Amino acid sequence: MRVLLTGVYGRCGTAILEHLYDHDDYEWTLFSRSDRPDDHEWGGYETHVGTVQDREAVMDVVDDHDAIVHLAAYPSVDSTWEDIHEPNIIGQKNVLDAAKEAEVERFVFASTNHVVGMYETTLSPELYQEKYGLVVDHTVQPRPDSFYGASKAMGESLGRFYIENFEYPQRFYSLRICNVSWGTEDDPAAYARELLENGADPDDESFVNKVRRKVAMWHSRRDFAHLVDCCLQDDTVEYDTFYGVSDNANRWFDLEHGRATIGYRPQDRAEDQPIPWDGLE
């Protein structure tokens, strides 16, 4: 399967490269706004430098691919409308148009938990406590918490529009990704250590809530890559939404739909990671 991967060198893109780059089923084409960093060693595949805002640049690379994993976006929850309009909305349409014209069968879209972020905003910090009981699944109404979340909600809607109105793409997977870290920080304990190194008080309630949130929202890099692999291997979905999160005890995002529909079975659980501070275990 030939797969075009956009937004290659961010946290999610590098997780895919680490875990799926040598997968026998995939031949990757890498599309990024910057060239391969010196400390990354993923060579051997076709690489292009460009932005998804540049319609012609996207059209030039998409031919003869079976799938697109579209990660490229302006990723900040603090973004303004001006920040997200071109990369997240115009860029999404450009990549979908390219998929339509090149007859690309499947489209895996990096959406975000911030599409439904107002559930967290209105219920935190109590939501971070053990056994709160909220379950947010693929059937809930979008409740974006930011322009960033709203842009991804529109990306999901554009995907559904293309699936239902054009012949291609034929499959669209919206992944509402929670919290993927860089490879050197891929556990909640690393996040807690970083906060402490930056002067956080381990007895302060805000520190405890930040780490509890991380524990609930953590998506390990191998679990994220596995979720993408499940989408690329699936032959049943036309359009669907799945949550990108590991099997954390205090998560409020549903995993059962992903398990039942595409066989997503995360191996990792935040509570299995050592977090040696009082009040966090």
C-alpha positions as CSV (number, residue, x, y, z in Angstrom):
1,M,0.0,0.0,0.0
2,R,1.4,3.4,-1.0
3,V,0.7,5.9,1.8
4,L,1.1,9.7,1.7
5,L,1.9,11.0,5.1
6,T,1.6,14.8,5.7
7,G,2.9,16.7,8.7
8,V,5.7,14.1,9.1
9,Y,8.1,15.5,11.7
10,G,5.7,16.4,14.6
11,R,4.9,14.2,17.6
12,C,2.3,12.1,15.8
13,G,4.2,11.8,12.5
14,T,7.4,10.7,14.2
15,A,5.4,8.1,16.2
16,I,4.2,6.6,12.9
17,L,7.7,6.6,11.5
18,E,9.1,4.9,14.6
19,H,6.6,2.1,14.6
20,L,5.4,1.7,11.0
21,Y,8.1,2.9,8.8
22,D,9.5,-0.6,8.1
23,H,6.1,-2.3,8.0
24,D,6.0,-4.7,5.1
25,D,2.6,-3.5,3.9
26,Y,3.4,0.2,3.5
27,E,5.5,2.3,1.1
28,W,5.6,5.8,2.4
29,T,5.7,9.2,0.7
30,L,6.6,11.9,3.2
31,F,5.3,15.5,2.8
32,S,6.4,18.1,5.2
33,R,6.8,21.9,5.3
34,S,10.4,21.4,6.3
35,D,13.1,19.0,5.2
36,R,14.1,15.9,7.2
37,P,15.8,17.1,10.5
38,D,19.4,16.0,11.0
39,D,18.6,13.9,14.0
40,H,15.9,11.9,12.2
41,E,17.1,8.8,10.4
42,W,14.1,7.8,8.3
43,G,15.6,7.7,4.8
44,G,14.8,5.6,1.8
45,Y,11.4,6.9,0.9
46,E,10.2,9.6,-1.4
47,T,10.2,13.0,0.4
48,H,8.7,16.3,-0.6
49,V,8.9,19.7,1.0
50,G,5.7,21.9,0.8
51,T,2.6,23.0,2.7
52,V,-0.9,21.8,2.4
53,Q,-2.0,25.4,1.9
54,D,-0.3,25.2,-1.5
55,R,-2.8,23.4,-3.6
56,E,-0.4,22.7,-6.5
57,A,2.2,21.2,-4.2
58,V,-0.3,18.8,-2.8
59,M,-1.7,17.9,-6.2
60,D,1.9,17.2,-7.4
61,V,2.5,14.4,-4.9
62,V,-0.8,12.6,-4.4
63,D,-1.0,10.5,-7.6
64,D,-0.7,6.7,-7.4
65,H,-1.3,6.5,-3.6
66,D,-3.8,4.2,-1.9
67,A,-4.1,6.1,1.3
68,I,-3.4,9.5,2.9
69,V,-2.6,10.0,6.6
70,H,-3.2,13.7,7.0
71,L,-1.5,15.1,10.1
72,A,-0.4,18.6,8.8
73,A,-2.1,21.4,10.7
74,Y,-1.6,24.4,13.0
75,P,-1.8,22.5,16.3
76,S,-2.2,25.0,19.1
77,V,-5.4,25.2,21.2
78,D,-4.4,28.9,21.7
79,S,-4.5,29.6,18.0
80,T,-6.4,32.5,16.4
81,W,-8.7,32.2,13.4
82,E,-5.9,33.7,11.3
83,D,-3.6,31.0,12.6
84,I,-5.8,28.0,11.6
85,H,-7.7,29.2,8.6
86,E,-5.1,28.4,5.9
87,P,-3.4,25.3,7.2
88,N,-6.4,23.6,8.9
89,I,-9.3,24.5,6.7
90,I,-8.0,25.4,3.3
91,G,-5.3,22.8,3.7
92,Q,-7.8,20.1,4.6
93,K,-9.9,20.9,1.5
94,N,-6.8,20.9,-0.7
95,V,-5.8,17.4,0.5
96,L,-9.3,16.1,0.1
97,D,-9.6,17.5,-3.4
98,A,-6.3,15.9,-4.3
99,A,-7.6,12.6,-2.9
100,K,-10.7,12.9,-5.0
101,E,-8.9,13.7,-8.2
102,A,-6.2,11.1,-7.7
103,E,-8.8,8.4,-6.7
104,V,-7.2,7.7,-3.3
105,E,-9.3,5.1,-1.5
106,R,-8.7,5.9,2.2
107,F,-8.1,9.1,4.2
108,V,-7.0,9.0,7.8
109,F,-7.5,12.4,9.4
110,A,-5.7,13.7,12.5
111,S,-8.6,15.4,14.4
112,T,-8.4,16.2,18.1
113,N,-10.1,15.7,21.4
114,H,-10.6,19.5,21.3
115,V,-13.5,18.9,18.9
116,V,-15.4,17.8,22.1
117,G,-13.2,19.8,24.5
118,M,-16.0,21.7,26.2
119,Y,-17.0,18.6,28.0
120,E,-13.7,18.8,29.8
121,T,-13.8,22.6,30.2
122,T,-17.2,22.5,31.9
123,L,-16.5,19.5,34.2
124,S,-12.8,19.9,35.2
125,P,-11.0,19.6,37.6
126,E,-13.5,17.1,39.1
127,L,-13.3,15.2,35.8
128,Y,-9.7,14.2,36.6
129,Q,-10.7,12.4,39.7
130,E,-10.9,8.6,39.8
131,K,-14.1,7.1,38.5
132,Y,-15.9,10.3,37.5
133,G,-18.1,8.4,35.2
134,L,-18.2,10.5,32.0
135,V,-17.9,8.6,28.7
136,V,-17.6,10.6,25.5
137,D,-18.0,8.5,22.4
138,H,-18.3,8.8,18.7
139,T,-22.1,9.7,18.9
140,V,-21.8,12.9,21.0
141,Q,-22.4,16.3,19.5
142,P,-19.2,18.3,18.8
143,R,-18.4,20.9,21.4
144,P,-15.2,22.6,20.3
145,D,-13.2,24.5,23.0
146,S,-11.2,26.7,20.6
147,F,-10.7,27.8,17.1
148,Y,-8.3,24.9,16.8
149,G,-11.0,22.4,17.9
150,A,-13.6,24.1,15.6
151,S,-11.2,23.8,12.6
152,K,-10.9,20.1,13.2
153,A,-14.6,19.7,13.6
154,M,-14.9,21.3,10.2
155,G,-12.3,19.0,8.9
156,E,-14.4,16.0,10.1
157,S,-17.5,17.5,8.4
158,L,-15.6,18.1,5.1
159,G,-14.5,14.5,5.2
160,R,-18.0,13.2,5.6
161,F,-19.2,15.6,2.8
162,Y,-16.6,14.2,0.4
163,I,-17.4,10.6,1.4
164,E,-21.2,11.1,0.8
165,N,-20.9,13.2,-2.4
166,F,-17.9,12.0,-4.4
167,E,-16.6,8.7,-5.5
168,Y,-13.2,9.3,-3.7
169,P,-12.0,9.0,-1.1
170,Q,-14.1,5.9,-0.3
171,R,-13.1,5.6,3.4
172,F,-12.6,8.4,6.0
173,Y,-11.3,7.9,9.6
174,S,-11.5,10.8,12.0
175,L,-9.1,10.3,14.9
176,R,-9.8,12.5,17.9
177,I,-6.3,12.3,19.2
178,C,-5.7,13.0,22.9
179,N,-2.1,13.5,24.2
180,V,0.8,12.1,22.1
181,S,4.3,13.1,23.4
182,W,7.7,13.3,21.8
183,G,9.7,10.0,22.0
184,T,11.9,11.1,24.9
185,E,8.8,12.1,27.0
186,D,6.5,9.2,26.2
187,D,5.0,8.7,29.7
188,P,3.1,10.7,32.3
189,A,6.1,10.6,34.7
190,A,8.3,12.5,32.2
191,Y,5.6,15.2,32.1
192,A,5.5,15.4,35.9
193,R,9.2,15.6,36.1
194,E,9.3,18.4,33.5
195,L,6.8,20.4,35.6
196,L,8.8,19.9,38.7
197,E,12.0,20.9,37.0
198,N,10.3,24.1,36.0
199,G,9.5,24.9,39.6
200,A,6.1,23.3,40.1
201,D,5.1,22.6,43.7
202,P,4.2,18.9,44.0
203,D,1.7,19.7,46.8
204,D,-0.1,22.3,44.7
205,E,-3.5,21.4,43.5
206,S,-2.8,22.8,40.0
207,F,0.2,20.4,39.6
208,V,-1.8,17.4,40.7
209,N,-4.6,18.3,38.3
210,K,-2.2,18.7,35.4
211,V,-0.6,15.3,36.0
212,R,-4.0,13.6,36.6
213,R,-5.2,15.1,33.3
214,K,-2.0,13.7,31.6
215,V,-2.7,10.3,33.1
216,A,-6.2,10.3,31.7
217,M,-5.4,11.7,28.3
218,W,-2.1,9.9,27.5
219,H,-1.8,8.2,24.1
220,S,1.4,6.2,23.9
221,R,3.3,6.5,20.7
222,R,3.0,2.8,19.9
223,D,-0.7,2.9,20.6
224,F,-1.2,5.9,18.3
225,A,0.8,4.1,15.5
226,H,-1.3,1.0,16.1
227,L,-4.5,3.1,15.7
228,V,-3.3,4.4,12.4
229,D,-2.4,0.9,11.3
230,C,-5.9,-0.3,12.2
231,C,-7.4,2.3,9.9
232,L,-5.0,1.5,7.0
233,Q,-5.9,-2.2,7.4
234,D,-9.6,-1.8,7.7
235,D,-12.0,-2.7,4.9
236,T,-15.4,-2.0,6.6
237,V,-15.6,1.7,7.4
238,E,-17.0,4.4,5.0
239,Y,-16.9,7.2,7.6
240,D,-16.3,7.0,11.3
241,T,-14.8,8.6,14.4
242,F,-12.4,7.0,16.8
243,Y,-10.6,8.3,19.9
244,G,-6.9,8.4,20.1
245,V,-6.1,7.4,23.7
246,S,-4.4,4.5,25.5
247,D,-6.3,2.2,27.9
248,N,-6.0,4.6,30.8
249,A,-8.3,3.8,33.8
250,N,-9.5,7.4,34.3
251,R,-9.9,8.3,30.6
252,W,-13.3,9.7,29.7
253,F,-13.1,8.8,26.0
254,D,-14.6,5.6,24.6
255,L,-12.4,2.8,23.3
256,E,-15.1,0.2,22.8
257,H,-16.2,1.5,19.4
258,G,-12.6,1.4,18.1
259,R,-12.1,-2.1,19.5
260,A,-15.3,-3.4,17.9
261,T,-15.1,-1.6,14.5
262,I,-11.4,-1.6,13.5
263,G,-9.8,-3.8,16.1
264,Y,-7.9,-1.0,18.0
265,R,-6.5,-2.7,21.1
266,P,-4.1,-0.3,22.9
267,Q,-1.3,-2.1,24.8
268,D,-0.4,0.8,27.2
269,R,-2.0,2.2,30.3
270,A,-0.9,5.4,32.0
271,E,-1.4,3.9,35.5
272,D,1.2,1.3,34.7
273,Q,3.9,4.0,34.5
274,P,5.7,4.9,37.7
275,I,4.5,8.3,39.0
276,P,6.2,8.5,42.4
277,W,4.5,11.5,43.9
278,D,2.0,11.5,46.8
279,G,-1.6,11.9,45.6
280,L,-1.0,10.8,42.0
281,E,-0.8,7.0,42.4
